[in-house]
């Protein structure tokens, strides 16, 4: 028994010496490490050794190391994560615009797995999952303790397979259960249409590899549909969770940068003493200065906030809606051995006027919350006028020249017919028919276009 008791600590000592040797070798390869860094690295090696040799059950060394890395990154911020080979591959596929899953952007908020926004035309979007929903369970697995990478892995899967999300909404005590069927998410990030003659609508659901080019093509198509020119544009960035920053820059570039001294779209600032990096628009042909409204809400994050902030700071568009999400940091993707990757927050971004978006968001120029249009219609019906008052005086009779009454009636009929032709045609497949914010945006861009025409006549 005595010999057996001695063997264990001797083996631990031997293992610790090997681990210590590895740590010392690492420190020699990285002379920039401080004495404190070296002490903590040795401490880490010592803890790994003790856990592997003394824990009540046998420990998977790979899993232990990955958990240690995940814990280290989770202590930094919600967006820095270690991506094992499979999730890293999935992330690259997602950016390309095609992957298997539910179509949902998530983050960690106050320690809870929270929906940033569902991607349009996906199972999550069609089921009614909303921004700021808290995902409590994925199938039978509680999300407490899961990081974003693990949660994404559980929600991704082959087309046709089922997964259930248990969600709490707006602090409700009773959960909502969404049984979902995974699909191939082939996301088209840009959709567009003419709302009425002269006025275009472009919706960007997220920023992926071809968004900038697709946006330019959408503008060209809208011009062709409207006689070669637009009178106004609505750019819809609501529930746009972000994506590739370079594609956001391409979108903003269509409206900014007509001269050498006024082309800053965004700048980034890493850890001092690193200098700030300016990202400027290309000098060249831009969109005409037609009126423009950009719609944002609490689901508008990251790259979509870059676009909204740049257009707002340059006075190129009116920002309408509600406060955006407030993700003002940039993550760099760093490949690791064995096909893994590291997504690490390396900089904050700032609008052209130096505003940090981080944890603040973009404040709209005009605050407009979404509301049920049926309620608005009822409120309008509740209005009353002079003619509704009891015993009101009848309008004075006006004699009409012979034949003029019929002609006037005919003209009114023509006007009504004309109005009907140009009335907004909201496509229910792209936007809800009762979209109050979009209706307000169209009213505003119409008014701005009219004022522009009046100003040009003076």
Phi and psi in degrees as a GROMACS rama.xvg file:
@    title "Ramachandran Plot"
@    xaxis  label "Phi"
@    yaxis  label "Psi"
@TYPE xy
-61.66  -45.0868  UNK-2
-62.0179  -39.9929  UNK-3
-64.1788  -39.3018  UNK-4
-64.3795  -34.6224  UNK-5
-74.1299  -30.1942  UNK-6
-63.884  -38.1691  UNK-7
-64.3273  -53.7649  UNK-8
-63.2524  -33.4504  UNK-9
-64.2814  -40.3  UNK-10
-65.0157  -40.4742  UNK-11
-62.3016  -41.0803  UNK-12
-63.1769  -42.1733  UNK-13
-63.3782  -43.8633  UNK-14
-63.3531  -41.24  UNK-15
-63.7196  -36.7213  UNK-16
-65.5281  -40.3387  UNK-17
-63.4599  -47.7695  UNK-18
-61.4725  -39.8037  UNK-19
-64.4887  -37.6958  UNK-20
-63.6512  -40.645  UNK-21
-62.1349  -45.1792  UNK-22
-61.9326  -41.8909  UNK-23
-65.5561  -40.3768  UNK-24
-61.2454  -42.0287  UNK-25
-62.5506  -41.8951  UNK-26
-66.1468  -34.6048  UNK-27
-67.8595  -32.5934  UNK-28
-75.3415  -18.4869  UNK-29
-127.009  74.5905  UNK-30
-64.9399  -12.4794  UNK-31
-73.877  -13.828  UNK-32
-64.3143  137.655  UNK-33
-78.5507  169.673  UNK-34
-60.0519  -38.2883  UNK-35
-64.5791  -42.4204  UNK-36
-59.6557  -42.9621  UNK-37
-64.0723  -40.6762  UNK-38
-63.0275  -42.7048  UNK-39
-69.4151  -33.9565  UNK-40
-65.4858  -41.2538  UNK-41
-65.541  -39.1694  UNK-42
-60.971  -43.0371  UNK-43
-60.8859  -45.7464  UNK-44
-61.7176  -38.4679  UNK-45
-66.3575  -41.6675  UNK-46
-65.1119  -43.1538  UNK-47
-57.1562  -44.3099  UNK-48
-61.0365  -47.7504  UNK-49
-65.7037  -39.0809  UNK-50
-65.5658  -46.6553  UNK-51
-63.7881  -31.3505  UNK-52
-95.7973  -20.9894  UNK-53
-121.93  -9.60063  UNK-54
-63.6146  150.06  UNK-55
-60.7816  -27.3626  UNK-56
-124.95  159.487  UNK-57
-65.5917  137.225  UNK-58
-106.826  135.856  UNK-59
-76.7125  113.354  UNK-60
-60.1411  -40.3641  UNK-61
-64.3318  -45.6375  UNK-62
-63.2692  -38.5464  UNK-63
-63.2212  -43.6206  UNK-64
-68.4923  -40.4075  UNK-65
-64.3725  -38.5143  UNK-66
-64.3031  -38.6754  UNK-67
-63.6631  -42.2713  UNK-68
-65.2437  -44.2336  UNK-69
-61.0256  -42.1727  UNK-70
-63.493  -39.8092  UNK-71
-62.9173  -45.4662  UNK-72
-70.5809  -36.3399  UNK-73
-63.2785  -25.9436  UNK-74
-75.8479  -11.7814  UNK-75
-84.6721  -59.4446  UNK-76
-167.167  168.742  UNK-77
-71.5123  -10.7457  UNK-78
-107.723  -10.1982  UNK-79
-88.9795  118.875  UNK-80
-143.293  153.71  UNK-81
-89.9657  132.779  UNK-82
-115.903  105.79  UNK-83
-58.3915  167.403  UNK-84
-50.2341  -46.0866  UNK-85
-65.8934  -51.645  UNK-86
-62.6078  -32.5943  UNK-87
-65.6483  -41.3301  UNK-88
-64.2812  -43.0378  UNK-89
-61.7506  -38.2662  UNK-90
-63.1901  -42.6165  UNK-91
-66.5194  -36.7863  UNK-92
-66.2257  -40.3914  UNK-93
-60.5145  -41.5821  UNK-94
-64.8565  -32.3566  UNK-95
-72.7104  -18.719  UNK-96
108.007  11.6907  UNK-97
-150.165  122.019  UNK-98
-160.333  164.078  UNK-99
-97.5873  125.711  UNK-100
167.902  -146.525  UNK-101
-107.289  -23.7852  UNK-102
82.7443  60.5076  UNK-103
-144.833  132.949  UNK-104
-97.7051  126.04  UNK-105
-126.009  160.805  UNK-106
-150.992  172.495  UNK-107
-98.4447  124.106  UNK-108
-129.999  116.877  UNK-109
53.7807  38.2975  UNK-110
78.1024  6.39267  UNK-111
-115.197  143.876  UNK-112
-74.9315  112.013  UNK-113
-122.522  142.089  UNK-114
-78.1382  123.937  UNK-115
-78.0645  -51.0078  UNK-116
-171.594  145.282  UNK-117
-78.8008  148.044  UNK-118
-82.5917  135.875  UNK-119
-58.5781  143.645  UNK-120
61.2047  40.8426  UNK-121
-125.807  167.557  UNK-122
-54.1861  -41.6397  UNK-123
-64.9893  -41.5865  UNK-124
-65.2754  -46.4035  UNK-125
-67.6002  -29.1663  UNK-126
-75.2412  -17.539  UNK-127
99.7807  15.8973  UNK-128
-68.2076  138.849  UNK-129
-123.71  162.526  UNK-130
-58.2813  138.111  UNK-131
79.736  4.38575  UNK-132
-65.5894  141.3  UNK-133
-100.245  119.444  UNK-134
-86.396  109.169  UNK-135
-86.4983  -35.9163  UNK-136
-141.823  143.66  UNK-137
-113.855  110.194  UNK-138
57.1035  -121.229  UNK-139
-101.65  7.51637  UNK-140
-96.2499  122.631  UNK-141
-67.8413  140.205  UNK-142
-83.8083  -11.2269  UNK-143
-60.1871  123.406  UNK-144
97.3866  -18.2776  UNK-145
-81.8412  139.683  UNK-146
-91.2046  177.078  UNK-147
-61.1552  -40.8682  UNK-148
-61.772  -45.7188  UNK-149
-64.3418  -39.6289  UNK-150
-65.1938  -43.3161  UNK-151
-61.0145  -41.2691  UNK-152
-61.3363  -37.3475  UNK-153
-73.4922  -30.1064  UNK-154
-85.127  -26.1994  UNK-155
-74.9783  157.086  UNK-156
167.423  174.557  UNK-157
-64.1072  152.465  UNK-158
-58.7484  138.096  UNK-159
92.014  -14.3078  UNK-160
-80.801  154.967  UNK-161
-104.694  150.097  UNK-162
-150.743  145.151  UNK-163
-116.333  132.651  UNK-164
-112.207  128.991  UNK-165
-101.378  122.416  UNK-166
-127.341  140.606  UNK-167
-108.715  135.78  UNK-168
-125.579  130.486  UNK-169
54.012  35.5089  UNK-170
73.065  11.625  UNK-171
-63.5742  143.429  UNK-172
-74.6434  -29.7838  UNK-173
-92.8342  125.106  UNK-174
-76.9244  158.365  UNK-175
-107.684  133.242  UNK-176
-109.921  124.127  UNK-177
-113.962  103.608  UNK-178
-78.7731  120.278  UNK-179
-122.838  153.639  UNK-180
-115.004  122.375  UNK-181
-63.1734  151.536  UNK-182
-142.214  165.899  UNK-183
-75.7748  114.319  UNK-184
-88.459  95.1812  UNK-185
-100.953  91.5568  UNK-186
-86.5674  128.136  UNK-187
-103.736  113.041  UNK-188
-77.3254  -18.4378  UNK-189
-120.027  125.427  UNK-190
-127.841  148.66  UNK-191
-152.15  160.678  UNK-192
-169.826  164.67  UNK-193
-88.8195  125.43  UNK-194
-74.5127  -39.5923  UNK-195
-162.664  173.775  UNK-196
-57.614  121.295  UNK-197
94.8562  -15.7161  UNK-198
-118.801  119.511  UNK-199
-102.635  157.772  UNK-200
-132.877  126.916  UNK-201
-126.456  128.218  UNK-202
-111.844  125.31  UNK-203
-111.904  113.746  UNK-204
-83.1091  -29.0618  UNK-205
-168.823  169.282  UNK-206
-107.783  111.795  UNK-207
-122.998  -169.845  UNK-208
-57.8082  -32.7373  UNK-209
-110.3  11.7596  UNK-210
-60.4801  -44.2106  UNK-211
-59.6173  -46.6577  UNK-212
-67.4667  -41.5188  UNK-213
-63.2461  -35.8558  UNK-214
-65.6694  -43.5199  UNK-215
-61.5972  -40.7317  UNK-216
-66.3354  -36.6485  UNK-217
-63.2764  -42.8568  UNK-218
-63.4388  -41.2677  UNK-219
-62.4286  -43.0546  UNK-220
-64.0442  -40.1028  UNK-221
-65.2265  -38.4928  UNK-222
-62.9663  -44.139  UNK-223
-63.8384  -36.2425  UNK-224
-70.8479  -18.7176  UNK-225
-119.478  40.7323  UNK-226
69.8033  24.3498  UNK-227
94.0593  -6.67109  UNK-228
-151.312  152.288  UNK-229
-105.92  144.121  UNK-230
-92.6898  -17.4771  UNK-231
-176.469  158.611  UNK-232
-139.227  139.705  UNK-233
-113.226  121.172  UNK-234
-104.275  115.968  UNK-235
-100.043  110.782  UNK-236
-113.459  17.2833  UNK-237
-65.3886  139.948  UNK-238
56.4229  26.9939  UNK-239
-92.8228  108.25  UNK-240
-77.4545  -3.6941  UNK-241
114.074  -140.291  UNK-242
133.598  -135.174  UNK-243
-80.042  123.334  UNK-244
-63.828  -38.3585  UNK-245
-62.9872  -28.6486  UNK-246
-76.3476  -34.2678  UNK-247
-63.0369  -39.9865  UNK-248
-62.672  -39.8795  UNK-249
-61.896  -38.2201  UNK-250
-67.0266  -48.6724  UNK-251
-63.1323  -31.374  UNK-252
-60.8145  -23.6844  UNK-253
-67.6673  -16.8085  UNK-254
-123.506  -9.15961  UNK-255
-125.669  143.723  UNK-256
106.469  40.2  UNK-257
-81.208  -13.4684  UNK-258
-144.119  166.808  UNK-259
-66.4253  -23.1279  UNK-260
-102.425  4.42029  UNK-261
-142.86  48.5979  UNK-262
-121.255  11.9123  UNK-263
-71.8678  125.766  UNK-264
-98.4627  -44.5193  UNK-265
-162.284  153.405  UNK-266
-132.099  151.754  UNK-267
-115.831  149.858  UNK-268
-135.878  114.858  UNK-269
-86.4726  -158.874  UNK-270
-75.3694  128.225  UNK-271
-55.6547  146.705  UNK-272
-91.5025  18.7437  UNK-273
-59.9297  135.78  UNK-274
-73.1897  157.14  UNK-275
-71.7875  150.063  UNK-276
-111.613  116.31  UNK-277
-84.4944  135.677  UNK-278
-115.328  109.514  UNK-279
-105.896  156.803  UNK-280
-73.6084  156.487  UNK-281
-76.7133  138.829  UNK-282
-79.6359  131.349  UNK-283
159.73  -159.613  UNK-284
-66.2292  135.618  UNK-285
-127.04  172.33  UNK-286
-65.2057  144.908  UNK-287
-58.5231  162.426  UNK-288
-84.4686  55.3277  UNK-289
-77.6102  156.435  UNK-290
-60.724  147.384  UNK-291
-145.741  136.466  UNK-292
-123.463  132.963  UNK-293
-110.86  125.965  UNK-294
-96.9412  129.679  UNK-295
-135.366  162.968  UNK-296
-153.712  -168.094  UNK-297
-65.7797  -13.9884  UNK-298
-92.7312  0.606691  UNK-299
-86.4076  116.264  UNK-300
-136.99  158.015  UNK-301
55.9378  -112.003  UNK-302
-60.4837  -34.2214  UNK-303
-68.1318  -30.2093  UNK-304
-72.5422  -29.7828  UNK-305
-62.0524  -46.3671  UNK-306
-64.1124  -49.3901  UNK-307
-61.9037  -43.4151  UNK-308
-64.4295  -40.4678  UNK-309
-66.5541  -46.3675  UNK-310
-66.1348  -33.5857  UNK-311
-69.9671  -46.4434  UNK-312
-65.0007  -32.1944  UNK-313
-86.5828  -0.598376  UNK-314
65.5494  24.6306  UNK-315
-88.3848  -19.0261  UNK-316
-148.287  155.767  UNK-317
-91.8107  127.467  UNK-318
-93.6345  125.811  UNK-319
-129.421  147.476  UNK-320
132.129  -135.621  UNK-321
-127.032  168.315  UNK-322
-53.1832  135.257  UNK-323
-78.0812  176.923  UNK-324
-65.5911  -44.6719  UNK-325
96.6321  37.1271  UNK-326
-99.4575  98.1974  UNK-327
-109.216  33.9884  UNK-328
-123.059  155.876  UNK-329
-115.323  133.108  UNK-330
-105.709  128.573  UNK-331
-93.2733  139.41  UNK-332
-98.0886  120.774  UNK-333
-120.277  116.318  UNK-334
-65.0779  143.017  UNK-335
-120.639  167.718  UNK-336
-58.5146  156.31  UNK-337
65.5467  24.5419  UNK-338
82.0454  5.63886  UNK-339
-84.8108  175.095  UNK-340
-149.929  161.337  UNK-341
-122.822  123.614  UNK-342
-102.683  108.44  UNK-343
-124.081  131.604  UNK-344
-69.7716  118.691  UNK-345
-118.573  -11.7217  UNK-346
-162.642  159.964  UNK-347
-102.785  151.82  UNK-348
-112.675  153.919  UNK-349
-132.834  146.975  UNK-350
-72.0567  167.301  UNK-351
-52.4919  -31.6293  UNK-352
-90.3408  10.5904  UNK-353
86.9801  17.8811  UNK-354
-84.3975  129.822  UNK-355
-84.8606  133.173  UNK-356
-89.4589  -18.9567  UNK-357
-56.5682  120.009  UNK-358
61.7312  12.8271  UNK-359
-119.726  -49.4206  UNK-360
85.6897  179.306  UNK-361
-96.7418  127.673  UNK-362
-90.6584  122.294  UNK-363
-62.8302  150.635  UNK-364
-67.0079  -35.6136  UNK-365
-127.288  114.888  UNK-366
-79.0564  119.47  UNK-367
-138.282  112.111  UNK-368
-83.1334  154.891  UNK-369
-72.7782  146.68  UNK-370
-150.107  164.263  UNK-371
-76.182  119.021  UNK-372
-65.028  -25.5163  UNK-373
-66.5999  -35.2115  UNK-374
-67.6376  -40.1687  UNK-375
-62.2458  -38.0903  UNK-376
-64.777  -39.7921  UNK-377
-64.987  -40.1255  UNK-378
-63.7505  -37.8159  UNK-379
-67.0774  -39.3545  UNK-380
-64.8519  -23.8873  UNK-381
-76.3354  -11.0902  UNK-382
-66.5643  151.801  UNK-383
-135.422  160.854  UNK-384
-131.713  -179.612  UNK-385
-54.867  -41.6595  UNK-386
-63.6379  -18.7361  UNK-387
-84.6753  -13.5201  UNK-388
-75.0263  143.008  UNK-389
-66.7005  139.023  UNK-390
62.5306  28.4822  UNK-391
-68.0176  152.48  UNK-392
-75.5836  132.986  UNK-393
-68.5203  151.717  UNK-394
-63.9539  146.392  UNK-395
-64.4114  139.49  UNK-396
-72.9923  134.635  UNK-397
-119.442  122.897  UNK-398
-74.7513  133.561  UNK-399
-105.72  139.892  UNK-400
-58.9117  153.189  UNK-401
-57.6289  131.975  UNK-402
83.2029  -16.5308  UNK-403
-73.0849  -34.0238  UNK-404
-59.4252  -45.2098  UNK-405
-66.7753  -38.7381  UNK-406
-64.0777  -40.1966  UNK-407
-65.4901  -39.9893  UNK-408
-63.6331  -40.0407  UNK-409
-64.4849  -41.3788  UNK-410
-62.5373  -40.8623  UNK-411
-60.5238  -41.4132  UNK-412
-61.2647  -39.7449  UNK-413
-64.2333  -42.6977  UNK-414
-61.8005  -43.7578  UNK-415
-61.5361  -42.6317  UNK-416
-61.7549  -40.3278  UNK-417
-65.6403  -43.4098  UNK-418
-60.0163  -38.8508  UNK-419
-64.7917  -35.1563  UNK-420
-67.0422  -35.1596  UNK-421
-101.928  5.39711  UNK-422
-63.793  146.67  UNK-423
-55.7221  130.847  UNK-424
-111.081  91.8099  UNK-425
-78.9858  120.299  UNK-426
-78.2328  113.246  UNK-427
-64.7736  -19.7818  UNK-428
-77.216  -24.4748  UNK-429
-101.752  -35.6235  UNK-430
-143.174  146.895  UNK-431
-60.6843  143.376  UNK-432
-64.6988  -25.4215  UNK-433
-103.844  62.4183  UNK-434
-101.273  94.8057  UNK-435
-63.8975  -43.6069  UNK-436
-62.6015  -41.709  UNK-437
-65.8223  -38.8452  UNK-438
-61.4846  -43.704  UNK-439
-64.7085  -38.8433  UNK-440
-63.6731  -41.2036  UNK-441
-64.9602  -40.9972  UNK-442
-59.4739  -42.9856  UNK-443
-67.2321  -45.9623  UNK-444
-67.286  -32.2377  UNK-445
-61.09  -48.3485  UNK-446
-62.5097  -41.5976  UNK-447
-65.0632  -37.9671  UNK-448
-64.2917  -41.2137  UNK-449
-63.7067  -44.5862  UNK-450
-62.7553  -36.4001  UNK-451
-63.8387  -41.9762  UNK-452
-64.8128  -42.2652  UNK-453
-62.432  -42.416  UNK-454
-63.6601  -36.7852  UNK-455
-70.1011  -24.5495  UNK-456
-77.4476  -21.4312  UNK-457
